[in-house]
C-alpha cells in the first residue's frame, strides 16, 4: 500500500481525511470533541500499511472512555480483513492504525464507506469476570 514512513507532518490526503471522517460517523463518548480536534490535524505516515501519526493543531481534549474509542473493519482485495483503529491519548487523537489480520501488508485499502464501524463498550469497573457470576 503506499510508501514507508515520512519525517514531516503534512495535511491529510482526501482519502486519509475520508477514513477519519468515516470513523467519526459512529456514536461514541467524546465523538463531538474528537471531530473538532481532527478538523485541523496534521499527519505523518508511520508504516507501510498507511498508518498515520496524528497531531491536532487546535487545543482541547475529547472525553473518550478508552484509548481506542472507535474502530472499523474492511476487506482487502483478496478478502482479508483490514482493521482501522483510532488511538486517543490524554484526550488527543494520536494515531490512525491500519493492519491486516494476517499481518501481510495491506494491498488495496477499500473505500471508507466499505468499512464497518465498531464501538466496543468500556470495560466495567468491576471487570468482565464479575458479569458471569
NORURVEN-V948250 format. One record per residue. SS is DSSP state (A for helix, B for strand, O for the rest). PSI is psi in degrees with one decimal (999 if undefined). OMEGA is omega in degrees with one decimal (999 if undefined). Layout:
# NORURVEN-V948250
ss->[SS;SS]
psi->[PSI;PSI]
omega->[OMEGA;OMEGA]
This chain:
# NORURVEN-V948250
ss->[O;O;O;O;O;O;O;O;O;B;B;O;O;A;A;A;A;A;A;A;A;A;A;O;O;O;O;O;O;O;A;A;A;A;A;A;A;A;A;O;B;B;B;B;B;O;O;O;O;O;O;B;B;B;B;B;O;O;O;O;O;O;O;O;O;O;O;O;O;B;B;B;B;B;B;O;O;O;O;O;B;B;B;B;B;B;B;B;B;O;O;B;B;B;B;B;B;B;B;B;O;O;O;O;O;O;O;O;O;O;O;A;A;A;O;B;B;B;O;O;O;O;O;O;O;O;O;O;A;A;A;A;O]
psi->[112.6;-176.9;-176.5;-127.6;160.4;153.8;-21.5;143.0;149.8;170.9;142.6;148.7;169.7;-39.9;-43.7;-42.5;-40.2;-36.0;-45.1;-43.3;-35.1;-43.8;-33.1;-4.7;-18.5;156.0;116.0;156.6;129.5;0.8;-45.9;-45.9;-37.9;-38.7;-41.1;-38.8;-31.0;-13.6;-34.6;78.6;145.2;152.3;162.4;127.0;130.1;-5.0;173.1;-12.8;-5.2;10.3;149.2;138.1;138.2;136.9;105.1;142.5;9.3;158.2;170.6;167.2;146.1;128.7;61.2;157.5;-4.9;165.7;-37.0;89.4;-19.7;145.2;175.0;158.9;138.2;-179.6;135.6;173.6;-24.8;7.7;-7.0;145.8;131.5;129.8;141.4;118.6;136.4;117.2;136.3;129.8;124.2;39.8;1.8;138.7;129.9;-22.8;142.6;107.8;133.7;130.6;155.5;148.6;-34.5;6.5;3.7;153.9;138.5;132.0;-62.6;118.8;127.7;163.0;146.8;-37.1;-16.8;-4.9;132.0;124.8;144.0;126.5;109.9;146.6;154.2;154.6;130.2;146.4;-27.5;12.1;162.7;-33.8;-36.9;-17.7;-21.8;-0.1;999]
omega->[168.7;-177.4;-179.3;-173.5;177.0;179.6;-175.4;172.0;-177.3;174.0;177.1;174.9;178.6;179.9;179.0;179.0;179.6;177.2;177.9;179.8;177.8;179.5;-178.9;175.9;178.2;177.7;179.1;179.8;178.9;-176.5;-177.5;179.8;178.9;178.5;178.8;179.6;-178.1;178.0;-179.5;-175.8;170.5;-176.1;174.6;177.5;-176.1;176.3;-175.2;176.8;-178.7;176.4;-174.0;163.1;-179.0;175.5;179.5;-178.9;179.1;179.2;178.1;179.1;177.0;-179.3;178.3;-176.5;175.3;-174.1;177.6;-176.3;-178.7;175.5;-179.4;177.2;174.8;-178.6;173.8;-176.5;180.0;177.4;178.2;-177.4;173.3;176.9;176.2;-177.1;175.0;-179.5;179.5;178.7;-179.5;176.8;-178.7;174.6;-176.3;-176.9;167.1;-176.9;177.1;176.3;174.9;178.2;-177.5;177.8;173.5;179.2;176.6;-179.6;179.5;178.7;178.5;176.6;-179.4;-178.1;-179.9;177.5;175.9;-176.7;-179.7;172.9;179.1;178.2;176.9;177.0;178.6;-177.1;177.8;175.7;-179.8;-174.8;-178.1;-179.1;-175.5;-176.6;999]
